[in-house]
Amino acid sequence: HLSRLSEELILWSSPRFAFIDIADRFCTGSSIMPQKKNPDVPELVRGKTGRVYGHLTALLTLMKGQPLAYNKDNQEDKEPLFDTADTLLVTLEIYADMMRGITVNKENMRQAASEGFATATDLADYLVKKGMPFRDAHEVVALAVRYAVDKKVDLSDLPLASLQYFASEISDDVYTVLTLEGSLNSRNHIGGTAPAQVKAAIARARKSIN
């Protein structure tokens, strides 16, 4: 999990994404490119995963050829086990500190979330709630997206008349589901994306930690 999170932080901190900025104390400059800021901690943690996986492979190999009961071979489990525990504890400690030092670029994230017709599924769900079978709604939305692509606009930018050309069931309330806020709030259930559910999940996680 730490390796996967590290991969995301490395990508998100890159200029191509620029979703986050990691505090300088967890990064270093490039030895050749003056403008570059290397996310050292996430990169090192991602690299440490190979070391821990190696220890797991060593333990599995250690056990694979043994009959039941204790054998002297098992004294070889101490070094990989203790090193894994030390690596994990130190990693969790520095990661907890680093996460507090991350600055989020909300505008860049919002812009990225608005790309790629992210609310297309919401339009299909909207049509289903209006009584249209999903297979038909799926086709309608695909045609609407193709039209929007040709016009170089988002679904939410299409006039109501254009949307109604693809499905007469669409009315002006459709624009409430074609926004990012509407998309998030439409999934107001446990594990859903609605802000209330996200906050509840965070509260549950904090409670379990404490």
N, C-alpha and C positions, 0 to 999 in steps of 0.2 A: 504493500500500500504506500509506503514512504517513497519507493522508487517511482511509482506511477504519479504520485503527487509531485515529486521532484520534476518529472518530465513535463508536467503541465506548467509548473512555475517557471521552468527554463524557457518554454515556448512563450508563455504569457509575458515574460520580461524582455523578450527579444523585440527589436525595433519593428519587425513585421506585425506583431500583435500589439505591443505597448499597452497591455491591460493592467500591468502592475509594475511597481518599482520596488526592488528589494533594497533595504537599508545598506549603505556603503560598507558597514562593518562586517557584512556577510559576503562581500564581493571583493574582487581585485581588478586592477586594470590589466589590459593586455600588454604583453611584452613587446609587441610590434605595432599595434593599432592604438593610438592615444585616445581615440574616442570610445573605445570598447569597454564595457563594464561586464565582467564575467560573474555569473551567479555561482560562486564557488561552492557554497554549502549544498544547494540542490544537486549540483554536478557530482560532488564527492559522495553524497548520500546515494545517488543513483549508482555510482561506481561501487560503493560498499555492498550493494545488493549482490553483486557477483561473488564477493568474498563470503557472504553469509550462505548463498546458494551452494557454494563450493563446500562449505562445512556440512550442509545437509547431505550433499552427495557422498561426502566422506563417511558420514554416519550410516547412511543407507547401505553403502558398500561394505562397511564394517559388519553390519548385521546380516547381510544377505546369505552368507555361507555357513552361518552358525546353526548347530542344533539347539534344541531347547535348553534352558537353564543358563547359568552364568559361565562365561569363559574368559580366559585371561585377555583375549582380544579386546574386551570391553574397556580395558584401561585406556585405550586410545580415544575414548569418547570425551575425555576431560578437556583436552586442548581446544577442539572445535566448539564444544559447548560453552566453555568459559569465555572464549574470544567472541562468540556470537552474543552472549549476554552483555559483555562489556561494550561491544560495538553498538548494540541496540540502545542501551541506557544512555550512552553519550549522545547518540543520534537524536533520541527523543528530547533530551535536554536542550540541545542547541536548536532543534527544530521549533520547540515551543517558544524560544526567545526570538528566533527569526520571524515567525509568523506574526508576532506583535509589531515587527518593523516593516511590514509590507504596506505600501500605499497603493490604493486601488484607483485606477483611472476609469471612472464611471462612464464618461462620455465615449471613450473608445470602445468599451464593452457594449454600451447601448447601440452604437453604430454597427458593430459586428453582429449583434443580435437582430438587427433590423434587416440584414442582408439575406439573400437566398430564399425569400418568400417563406420565412419562418412561421407565418400564421396561416399557411395554406391548409394545414390539418384542422385548424380552428374553423375555417370556412366550411370544410367538409362536415365537421361535427355540428355546426350551426344548421346546415341543410338537413342533417339527420334528425335534429330536434324539430325541424319543420315538417317532418314526415317522409322525407326522401330516403330510399334505401341507400346504404353506404356505397354500394358498388356504383350506383348512379351519381351520388355526390362526388365520389372519387373522380369520375370522368368529367363532371362539370368543372371541378376545381382545376383539373389538369388543363382543360381548354382555357379557363380564365387566366391561369398562370402563363400559358403560352401567349395569350393576347397581351398580357401585361409586359412580358419580356419583349415582344415586338414594339410596344409603346415606350419601353425603357422606363417603366414606373413600377411602383409596388402595388399590391392588391388594394391596399387602403387608399391609394391615389386614384383608383378608377371611379368614375362617376357612377351613381346608383343605376342609371339607365344601362350602362355598359354591363354591370354585374347582373342586372335583371335579364339581359339578353341571353345569358347562359342558364338562368334559372328564375322563373317567375316568383318562386317562393321567397326570394330575397327582398327584404325591405330595409328601410333606413337604419334599423337597429343593428344591422350587420357590422357597422363601423365600430361598435363597442367590442367586438371580438377580433377585429383586424388590427388592434393595437397590441403592443407588447404587454401592457398592463392587463388588457382584457384576456390575452392568451394565458398569462400567469394565473390570474384570478379564476379562470374557468376550471382549473384543476384544484379545487378546494377540498381535498380529501387527504387522509393520512399518506404521507410520502409524496404528496402533490407539490406543485410549484407555487401555489398561492403563498404570498408573503406570510399570512397567518400560520400556514402549515410549516413553512421553513423556520419561523421563529419558535414554534412549538417543538420542532425536532431539535433545535439548538438547546432549548430549555431541558428537554429530556436527556440530551447528551451531557449537559453540565451537571444535572442531577445524578446521573449514573457515575460520573467522575468523582463527585463529592461524596 
